[in-house]
Amino acid sequence: MARKTKREVLADQRAFCACFAEHGVPGISAKLAGVSIETIEAWTKGNIEGFKDKYDQAKVDFKESLHRLILERIKLQKPGDNPTLLVNLLAAHIPEMFGKNNDVSDSTASELMSELKQMFRKTEKLRKSAKETSESKKAVSEAENIIAIKGGENNYSNTG
């Protein structure tokens, strides 16, 4: 097989890093980028075309996507929902923040869950209040329409 040009290598590296930033799995990312895992290892070992920095940035990008995901999921969760899968995924990819070696006691976890439950309750109350306000406005509007119609009928029958 012919040796790739610098431009082709850089294009392959960009493709791999983009796939890794999205998927976070070297094997899948290599396959999607059309390169072998051995090529990725060689780029890393030899730091070919400054690959280590690019790969490190792709890892950071993937970690940030997980962070965004957990924040989105937390916003959607109800107090009884189980966050175990996401917590484990975060621990695997961001151990410095969510790993088992962090000194988080059971009481700290309980406090965090308690705070999250309070936050969710407040959010639910706000949603209910907004819904009730909307329903009240709708009822008032319907009542006004009925009064206007009845008022129009009374005016018509009084003049006839």
VMD Tcl script that draws the C-alpha trace (Angstrom):
set ca {
  {0.00 0.00 0.00}
  {1.31 3.45 -0.88}
  {2.37 5.72 1.90}
  {-0.12 8.56 2.55}
  {0.78 12.18 1.99}
  {0.92 14.64 4.86}
  {-2.36 16.15 3.66}
  {-4.06 12.73 3.66}
  {-2.72 11.91 7.13}
  {-3.96 15.24 8.48}
  {-7.37 14.65 6.89}
  {-7.54 11.16 8.44}
  {-6.54 12.57 11.83}
  {-9.23 15.27 11.62}
  {-11.83 12.67 10.66}
  {-10.83 10.38 13.53}
  {-10.80 13.20 16.08}
  {-14.23 14.43 14.93}
  {-15.64 10.91 15.27}
  {-13.98 10.45 18.66}
  {-15.35 13.77 19.93}
  {-18.82 12.49 19.08}
  {-18.57 8.80 20.06}
  {-15.72 8.60 22.60}
  {-14.71 5.08 21.54}
  {-11.39 4.68 19.69}
  {-12.35 1.53 17.75}
  {-15.69 2.88 16.54}
  {-14.15 6.27 15.74}
  {-11.30 4.68 13.78}
  {-13.73 2.54 11.77}
  {-15.96 5.54 11.01}
  {-12.92 7.58 9.97}
  {-11.70 4.78 7.71}
  {-8.44 4.09 9.58}
  {-7.25 1.17 11.65}
  {-6.82 1.22 15.40}
  {-3.17 0.34 14.76}
  {-2.83 3.57 12.79}
  {-4.24 5.51 15.74}
  {-1.74 3.81 18.05}
  {1.13 4.64 15.68}
  {0.03 8.28 15.43}
  {-0.12 8.46 19.20}
  {3.17 6.68 19.86}
  {5.10 8.74 17.29}
  {3.03 11.90 17.78}
  {2.71 12.00 13.99}
  {1.81 15.53 12.83}
  {1.18 16.55 16.45}
  {-1.56 13.94 16.84}
  {-1.35 13.68 20.64}
  {-2.62 17.22 21.13}
  {-5.42 16.72 18.61}
  {-6.45 13.46 20.27}
  {-6.33 15.08 23.70}
  {-8.61 17.85 22.43}
  {-11.03 15.27 21.00}
  {-11.12 13.60 24.43}
  {-11.89 16.96 26.07}
  {-14.63 17.58 23.50}
  {-16.19 14.20 24.25}
  {-16.05 14.83 28.00}
  {-17.77 18.18 27.48}
  {-20.51 16.50 25.43}
  {-21.09 14.11 28.34}
  {-21.26 17.05 30.70}
  {-23.88 18.73 28.51}
  {-25.81 15.45 28.35}
  {-25.90 15.01 32.12}
  {-27.07 18.58 32.58}
  {-29.83 18.11 30.01}
  {-30.90 14.84 31.62}
  {-30.88 16.33 35.10}
  {-33.17 19.09 33.91}
  {-35.59 16.49 32.52}
  {-35.50 14.11 35.47}
  {-38.25 13.74 37.97}
  {-37.40 13.19 41.65}
  {-37.88 9.42 41.41}
  {-35.75 8.89 38.29}
  {-32.60 6.82 38.67}
  {-29.39 8.57 37.48}
  {-27.13 5.52 37.92}
  {-26.35 4.93 34.24}
  {-25.31 8.52 33.63}
  {-23.30 8.70 36.84}
  {-21.39 5.57 35.84}
  {-20.78 6.89 32.33}
  {-19.47 10.13 33.75}
  {-17.26 8.25 36.20}
  {-15.75 6.30 33.32}
  {-15.02 9.33 31.18}
  {-14.49 12.09 33.75}
  {-13.00 10.30 36.76}
  {-11.43 13.47 38.11}
  {-14.94 14.79 38.77}
  {-17.16 11.71 39.05}
  {-14.81 8.78 39.72}
  {-14.97 6.42 42.66}
  {-11.72 7.76 44.07}
  {-13.34 11.09 44.81}
  {-13.98 11.49 48.51}
  {-17.73 11.81 48.35}
  {-19.44 10.43 51.42}
  {-22.89 8.94 51.53}
  {-24.09 11.99 53.42}
  {-22.79 14.27 50.64}
  {-24.62 12.18 48.05}
  {-27.78 12.28 50.17}
  {-27.52 16.04 50.51}
  {-27.08 16.40 46.76}
  {-30.09 14.19 46.04}
  {-32.13 16.18 48.58}
  {-31.18 19.45 46.90}
  {-32.04 18.01 43.48}
  {-35.44 16.83 44.75}
  {-36.17 20.31 46.14}
  {-35.16 21.85 42.82}
  {-37.44 19.46 40.92}
  {-40.35 20.17 43.29}
  {-39.95 23.91 42.73}
  {-39.82 23.36 38.98}
  {-42.99 21.25 39.10}
  {-44.78 23.91 41.17}
  {-43.79 26.56 38.64}
  {-45.02 24.38 35.77}
  {-48.35 23.74 37.53}
  {-48.74 27.42 38.33}
  {-48.06 28.39 34.73}
  {-50.56 25.78 33.50}
  {-53.22 26.96 35.97}
  {-52.64 30.58 34.95}
  {-53.00 29.62 31.31}
  {-56.20 27.67 32.03}
  {-57.59 30.58 34.08}
  {-56.90 33.02 31.23}
  {-58.59 30.64 28.81}
  {-61.66 30.35 31.08}
  {-61.90 34.13 31.46}
  {-61.60 34.56 27.71}
  {-64.36 32.01 27.10}
  {-66.57 33.71 29.70}
  {-66.01 37.09 28.06}
  {-66.93 35.61 24.68}
  {-70.14 34.14 26.11}
  {-71.03 37.47 27.76}
  {-70.33 39.31 24.52}
  {-72.53 36.90 22.58}
  {-75.32 37.03 25.17}
  {-74.98 40.78 25.40}
  {-75.30 41.00 21.62}
  {-78.41 38.79 21.68}
  {-79.99 40.93 24.39}
  {-79.27 44.12 22.48}
  {-80.71 42.59 19.30}
  {-83.89 41.35 20.97}
  {-84.41 44.68 22.79}
  {-84.27 46.66 19.56}
  {-86.54 44.28 17.60}
}
mol new
graphics top color blue
foreach p $ca { graphics top sphere $p radius 0.5 }
foreach p [lrange $ca 0 end-1] q [lrange $ca 1 end] { graphics top cylinder $p $q radius 0.2 }
display resetview
